[in-house]
């Protein structure tokens, strides 16, 4: 079952150190450590709200080969993918992908900052 945009936002805000801001109109941006973005819920354009987030470089093409997932406009060079509602990923897979997006950004921070943002392994 697919998540709603509000469920995605609530989940992102549970990840360590996540802050929400609004940019480029009404886009909800989820960031850590001084505005390092890892996910974004776009404002509905033509009635469609979208979700974009960072993925591992080696998984980027695999994701974009899946129906309903495409390279994110303006962010594809940084290995971001985008999708519209209903999201083509189930709840568990989407939560795992958003957690990984958060961790990809956290792991690029200086070593002294990383512990504050890393998700404990379960």
Phi and psi in degrees as GROMACS dihedral restraints (atoms count N, CA, C in turn):
[ dihedral_restraints ]
;  ai    aj    ak    al  type     phi  dphi    fc
    3     4     5     6     1   -82.6    20    10
    4     5     6     7     1   150.9    20    10
    6     7     8     9     1   -86.3    20    10
    7     8     9    10     1   158.5    20    10
    9    10    11    12     1   -90.9    20    10
   10    11    12    13     1   163.6    20    10
   12    13    14    15     1   -57.3    20    10
   13    14    15    16     1   -38.1    20    10
   15    16    17    18     1   -67.1    20    10
   16    17    18    19     1   -37.0    20    10
   18    19    20    21     1   -66.0    20    10
   19    20    21    22     1   -38.5    20    10
   21    22    23    24     1   -62.5    20    10
   22    23    24    25     1   -46.4    20    10
   24    25    26    27     1   -61.5    20    10
   25    26    27    28     1   -45.5    20    10
   27    28    29    30     1   -61.1    20    10
   28    29    30    31     1   -41.0    20    10
   30    31    32    33     1   -66.5    20    10
   31    32    33    34     1   -47.0    20    10
   33    34    35    36     1   -56.7    20    10
   34    35    36    37     1   -38.7    20    10
   36    37    38    39     1   -71.2    20    10
   37    38    39    40     1   -11.4    20    10
   39    40    41    42     1   -84.3    20    10
   40    41    42    43     1   -14.2    20    10
   42    43    44    45     1   -76.0    20    10
   43    44    45    46     1   143.1    20    10
   45    46    47    48     1   -53.5    20    10
   46    47    48    49     1   125.9    20    10
   48    49    50    51     1    73.8    20    10
   49    50    51    52     1    10.5    20    10
   51    52    53    54     1   -74.0    20    10
   52    53    54    55     1   136.4    20    10
   54    55    56    57     1  -125.1    20    10
   55    56    57    58     1   147.5    20    10
   57    58    59    60     1  -107.8    20    10
   58    59    60    61     1   138.8    20    10
   60    61    62    63     1  -142.0    20    10
   61    62    63    64     1   168.1    20    10
   63    64    65    66     1  -114.6    20    10
   64    65    66    67     1   126.3    20    10
   66    67    68    69     1  -135.9    20    10
   67    68    69    70     1   160.0    20    10
   69    70    71    72     1    48.4    20    10
   70    71    72    73     1    57.0    20    10
   72    73    74    75     1    93.7    20    10
   73    74    75    76     1  -122.0    20    10
   75    76    77    78     1  -113.3    20    10
   76    77    78    79     1    31.2    20    10
   78    79    80    81     1   -77.7    20    10
   79    80    81    82     1   129.6    20    10
   81    82    83    84     1   -88.0    20    10
   82    83    84    85     1   115.8    20    10
   84    85    86    87     1  -110.5    20    10
   85    86    87    88     1   133.3    20    10
   87    88    89    90     1  -110.6    20    10
   88    89    90    91     1   122.5    20    10
   90    91    92    93     1  -137.4    20    10
   91    92    93    94     1   163.9    20    10
   93    94    95    96     1  -131.2    20    10
   94    95    96    97     1   161.9    20    10
   96    97    98    99     1    44.4    20    10
   97    98    99   100     1    78.1    20    10
   99   100   101   102     1    58.5    20    10
  100   101   102   103     1    51.6    20    10
  102   103   104   105     1    70.3    20    10
  103   104   105   106     1    35.9    20    10
  105   106   107   108     1   -87.8    20    10
  106   107   108   109     1   103.0    20    10
  108   109   110   111     1   -72.0    20    10
  109   110   111   112     1   144.3    20    10
  111   112   113   114     1  -129.8    20    10
  112   113   114   115     1   -18.0    20    10
  114   115   116   117     1  -155.3    20    10
  115   116   117   118     1   156.7    20    10
  117   118   119   120     1  -150.4    20    10
  118   119   120   121     1   131.8    20    10
  120   121   122   123     1  -101.1    20    10
  121   122   123   124     1   117.4    20    10
  123   124   125   126     1   -84.0    20    10
  124   125   126   127     1   149.3    20    10
  126   127   128   129     1   -63.7    20    10
  127   128   129   130     1   145.8    20    10
  129   130   131   132     1   -58.8    20    10
  130   131   132   133     1   120.0    20    10
  132   133   134   135     1  -109.2    20    10
  133   134   135   136     1   123.3    20    10
  135   136   137   138     1    57.4    20    10
  136   137   138   139     1    35.1    20    10
  138   139   140   141     1    81.6    20    10
  139   140   141   142     1     3.3    20    10
  141   142   143   144     1  -116.8    20    10
  142   143   144   145     1   122.4    20    10
  144   145   146   147     1   -94.5    20    10
  145   146   147   148     1   137.7    20    10
  147   148   149   150     1  -117.2    20    10
  148   149   150   151     1   165.8    20    10
  150   151   152   153     1  -129.6    20    10
  151   152   153   154     1   135.4    20    10
  153   154   155   156     1  -135.2    20    10
  154   155   156   157     1   144.8    20    10
  156   157   158   159     1  -158.8    20    10
  157   158   159   160     1   162.6    20    10
  159   160   161   162     1   -76.7    20    10
  160   161   162   163     1   144.1    20    10
  162   163   164   165     1  -132.8    20    10
  163   164   165   166     1   164.0    20    10
  165   166   167   168     1   -59.3    20    10
  166   167   168   169     1   140.6    20    10
  168   169   170   171     1   -56.6    20    10
  169   170   171   172     1   -38.3    20    10
  171   172   173   174     1   -77.4    20    10
  172   173   174   175     1   -10.2    20    10
  174   175   176   177     1  -102.8    20    10
  175   176   177   178     1    -9.2    20    10
  177   178   179   180     1   -54.9    20    10
  178   179   180   181     1   -52.1    20    10
  180   181   182   183     1   -66.0    20    10
  181   182   183   184     1   -35.3    20    10
  183   184   185   186     1   -62.9    20    10
  184   185   186   187     1   -42.2    20    10
  186   187   188   189     1   -65.5    20    10
  187   188   189   190     1   -46.8    20    10
  189   190   191   192     1   -71.9    20    10
  190   191   192   193     1   -12.0    20    10
  192   193   194   195     1   -80.5    20    10
  193   194   195   196     1   -13.3    20    10
  195   196   197   198     1   -81.9    20    10
  196   197   198   199     1   143.3    20    10
  198   199   200   201     1   -59.2    20    10
  199   200   201   202     1   135.7    20    10
  201   202   203   204     1    86.6    20    10
  202   203   204   205     1    -1.0    20    10
  204   205   206   207     1  -121.2    20    10
  205   206   207   208     1   133.7    20    10
  207   208   209   210     1  -138.6    20    10
  208   209   210   211     1   164.4    20    10
  210   211   212   213     1   -61.5    20    10
  211   212   213   214     1   138.9    20    10
  213   214   215   216     1   -74.1    20    10
  214   215   216   217     1   129.8    20    10
  216   217   218   219     1   -56.4    20    10
  217   218   219   220     1   136.5    20    10
  219   220   221   222     1    69.8    20    10
  220   221   222   223     1   -15.4    20    10
  222   223   224   225     1  -119.5    20    10
  223   224   225   226     1     0.0    20    10
  225   226   227   228     1   -62.9    20    10
  226   227   228   229     1   -32.9    20    10
  228   229   230   231     1   -60.1    20    10
  229   230   231   232     1   -30.6    20    10
  231   232   233   234     1   -90.8    20    10
  232   233   234   235     1    13.7    20    10
  234   235   236   237     1    64.9    20    10
  235   236   237   238     1    54.6    20    10
  237   238   239   240     1  -109.0    20    10
  238   239   240   241     1   145.1    20    10
  240   241   242   243     1  -116.3    20    10
  241   242   243   244     1   160.2    20    10
  243   244   245   246     1  -135.4    20    10
  244   245   246   247     1   152.7    20    10
  246   247   248   249     1  -153.6    20    10
  247   248   249   250     1   156.5    20    10
  249   250   251   252     1  -108.3    20    10
  250   251   252   253     1   166.0    20    10
  252   253   254   255     1   -70.9    20    10
  253   254   255   256     1   146.3    20    10
  255   256   257   258     1   -70.4    20    10
  256   257   258   259     1   136.9    20    10
  258   259   260   261     1   -61.0    20    10
  259   260   261   262     1   135.5    20    10
  261   262   263   264     1   -76.1    20    10
  262   263   264   265     1    -0.4    20    10
  264   265   266   267     1  -105.5    20    10
  265   266   267   268     1   139.2    20    10
  267   268   269   270     1   -68.2    20    10
  268   269   270   271     1   169.9    20    10
  270   271   272   273     1   -57.6    20    10
  271   272   273   274     1   -49.0    20    10
  273   274   275   276     1   -63.7    20    10
  274   275   276   277     1   -44.5    20    10
  276   277   278   279     1   -66.9    20    10
  277   278   279   280     1   -38.9    20    10
  279   280   281   282     1   -67.7    20    10
  280   281   282   283     1   -42.0    20    10
  282   283   284   285     1   -62.2    20    10
  283   284   285   286     1   -41.3    20    10
  285   286   287   288     1   -64.5    20    10
  286   287   288   289     1   -40.5    20    10
  288   289   290   291     1   -68.1    20    10
  289   290   291   292     1   -39.3    20    10
  291   292   293   294     1   -68.3    20    10
  292   293   294   295     1   -38.4    20    10
  294   295   296   297     1   -63.1    20    10
  295   296   297   298     1   -42.6    20    10
  297   298   299   300     1   -64.4    20    10
  298   299   300   301     1   -39.9    20    10
  300   301   302   303     1   -58.7    20    10
  301   302   303   304     1   -45.1    20    10
  303   304   305   306     1   -59.7    20    10
  304   305   306   307     1   -45.6    20    10
  306   307   308   309     1   -69.2    20    10
  307   308   309   310     1   -35.1    20    10
  309   310   311   312     1   -58.9    20    10
  310   311   312   313     1   -41.3    20    10
  312   313   314   315     1   -71.4    20    10
  313   314   315   316     1   -43.1    20    10
  315   316   317   318     1   -60.4    20    10
  316   317   318   319     1   -38.7    20    10
  318   319   320   321     1   -72.7    20    10
  319   320   321   322     1   -11.4    20    10
  321   322   323   324     1   -93.8    20    10
  322   323   324   325     1    -3.4    20    10
  324   325   326   327     1   -77.1    20    10
  325   326   327   328     1   161.5    20    10
  327   328   329   330     1   -57.7    20    10
  328   329   330   331     1   147.8    20    10
  330   331   332   333     1   -52.4    20    10
  331   332   333   334     1   -37.7    20    10
  333   334   335   336     1   -68.7    20    10
  334   335   336   337     1   -21.2    20    10
  336   337   338   339     1   -91.0    20    10
  337   338   339   340     1   -25.0    20    10
  339   340   341   342     1   -56.2    20    10
  340   341   342   343     1   -44.2    20    10
  342   343   344   345     1   -56.8    20    10
  343   344   345   346     1   -29.2    20    10
  345   346   347   348     1   -67.5    20    10
  346   347   348   349     1   -25.4    20    10
  348   349   350   351     1  -114.1    20    10
  349   350   351   352     1   -10.3    20    10
  351   352   353   354     1   -73.6    20    10
  352   353   354   355     1   139.9    20    10
  354   355   356   357     1   -83.5    20    10
  355   356   357   358     1   126.1    20    10
  357   358   359   360     1   -60.9    20    10
  358   359   360   361     1   139.0    20    10
  360   361   362   363     1   -74.9    20    10
  361   362   363   364     1   139.6    20    10
